């Protein structure tokens, strides 16, 4: 566990100005405080970037060997100096909320400054022709890309959360024998370790929320369409969304206000009025007083300590004035992987992934079959990290049997998904509840392959089962820290609201935490 944060107090880095022993270090400041310090000249962007680069240098591949960051932007310091120079020329100018502030991006999000590998050795030198929409939004606001974060390869874990053939295994900063879930493992671990104030991620079936839960960070899966997916390596566009992992809810709101927005390259963004959502505005006045939450009891029993954290969270919500009503969801909401996510993902991956490959340079594979061939050749060479064999087998199977026009797939999209949305909406309205409340995932972070933790308990075939509800319906869900169990392992709880109620869901998370 990290116990030695780098401090400005030591003044060991010549760029930093010595401050009093009571001063906060950047990793103790929220984004609003960083904005104020930069605007007032008490901190420079160069100092801030250097601070995080030093932390990455200390504990990413050395020290704690968290292995959350897969590549670094060598121009970050120069970009920070340029921002500082601009601020010095106009010290009273108003800047973007994230101007001069560094961040990390999951390595399945396109960046022209750095290769976008999706964690795959095959795509190790793939530089896309343009930035993803969310990257463009951040850079327009003035944020500075520090580097790219590791992930479960091609954003699917297949039993090895946070492992990729290019980046290896990401570890949980709170307990190095455990993983940071997946697939946005590196993004969550990096934020938890203090490598960056925030990190972009993506979520198809829990890939932002689960990593946030097990690392004590905050993650939102937004309503489908709030945040563009253009420039994100696709897994299943019916369910894919981009998002962000932050240290607290205020930071989440600040970044959301920057990255949300309509994008002509992503039709889903036309279905939601993102312009009307003001995430920071009014956040600090939010309260649980008089708000009704439906407590979902379906996903309990896998780990007694997680259940205890959930019970304590319920009590906390009551004490803050919330009215709680217990609900038991229909059984079909417990098996959404087998009935919906799995079949749809299998049908969509090949054509959508090959469409993405078609946007890359001629040196990159253009078909899934060619991608698999190169991966197998790397596997046979036994060099560096090898692809998770289960992930490779799944890719090979999909390359040999396209199913995009299967009747089952069409029926799921036409009938099953709409009926699930209608049923869940009706259930919430009947309960008079504005959101569901449940453990984000029902077990703590799992044990990394090759490690042992005799005390670890997880009695469920799929710890992500509750996460699939938001994925299938397209509804927003936020995971916030709720407690810590044996082994110093964080546990998160979730609030899930109706479609386009993202602002309300974020306010619930803020009110629950009280900050």
Buried (B, 14 or more C-beta within 10 A) or exposed (E): EBEEBBBBBEEEEEBBEEBEEEBBBBBEBBBBBBBEBBBEEEBBBBBBBBBBBBBBBBBBBEEBEBBBBBBBBEEBBEBBBBBBEBBEEEEEEEBBBBBBBBBBBBBBBBBBBBBBBBBBBBBBEBBBEBBBBBBBBBBEBBBBBBBBBBBBBBBBBBEBBBBBBBBBBBBBBBBBBBBBBBBBBBBBBBBBBBBBBBBBBBBBBBBBBBBBBBBBBBBBBBBBBBBBBBBBBBBBBBBBBBBBBBBBBBBBBBBBBBBBBBBEEBEBBEBBEBEEBEBBEEBEEBBBEEBBBBBBBBBBEBBEBBBEBBEBBBEBBEEBEBBBEEBEBEEEBBEBBEBBBBBBBBBBBBBBBBEBBEEBEEEBBEBBBBBBBBBBEBBEEEEEBBBBEEBBEBBBEBBEEBBEEBEBBEEBBEEBBEEBBEBBBEBBEEBEBBBBBBBBBBBBBBBBEEBEBEEBBBEBEBBBBBBBBBBBBBBBBBBBBBBBBEBBBBBBBBBBBBBBBBBBBBBBBBBBBEE
